[in-house]
């Protein structure tokens, strides 16, 4: 029965929107080094190609997504504009039947969570390949849902290799090491103290700092990876960085709440709450940012552009000042906004990079409804309501995978 349900799901999932390509070159890299995790590597080289050292952003898709889906999040046109590379790692059905990165290990095998093993080793091999092929200045890693949880694995196990990370509907590192534990993390969430969460990261490597900066995003109506995970992720990373748990500042940007956590005048963590949004990467097609697809939702805010600005990529794109009470714009740390340097605009990168910093060169039972589509469990996108029966699909697929493993060992 489970096999029939999964087969039916694969047959009737509607066609997704075409990827939003850039003007550069998208290609699969078939030989990128040791690949113990059995992942695929795809990359995007912007146009024009960088003439010198340039950053690379790793963009990790969520469950039931693939690289084609995740190309709709808007990274490629932004890479053309700002001059950086994008790597799209891809999970395979051989590893996970619903294409989730295995952020909680694989049925008791924690290799993926240990530095230099499993999927994290494959991802680092991709970074090594990029550094061999191009002059890479800095590396960043972001993802959505399972991809975000895997980004947290990378930041914890390889903190010296990434300057910053971004997570959308993410889960703290080592929230779970089993399938049942993973579902508990997703909903209702797992509550640990900041010190407990932080120690899990500190134990993941011998690294003593500095730690990668972090951009955290979550929809307030996410019923698949509940918003409690945003709070727990903040607990984990404020502890790791030795920051107070209370934000340095809170502001409204593009109609959504943004908290910042600063150290020495530099924003180390930002946390965005996207009001009324569900389980998705947030795009704004009207401004040329992304296209609606499975788990990619039009919320009139461009998550990747804001994230790129936080990373400090190529000077950062201009973003409107915070919406406030009509008084002078201020920084999260209380100081005045920088004076406009071009056409009256200013950027997050100007202020988040900190004094003296140099910008980089050059599962839930609730449908998530947007004006364009309905997203349920990432299983389907349609123009109307989707049956709640779809909600059982990720669990059914995981149980099927487990059954296949047991039968394979018999």
Order of alpha helices (4+ residues) and beta strands (2+ residues): alpha-beta-beta-beta-alpha-alpha-beta-alpha-beta-alpha-beta-alpha-alpha-beta-alpha-beta-beta-beta-beta-beta-alpha-alpha-beta-beta-beta-alpha
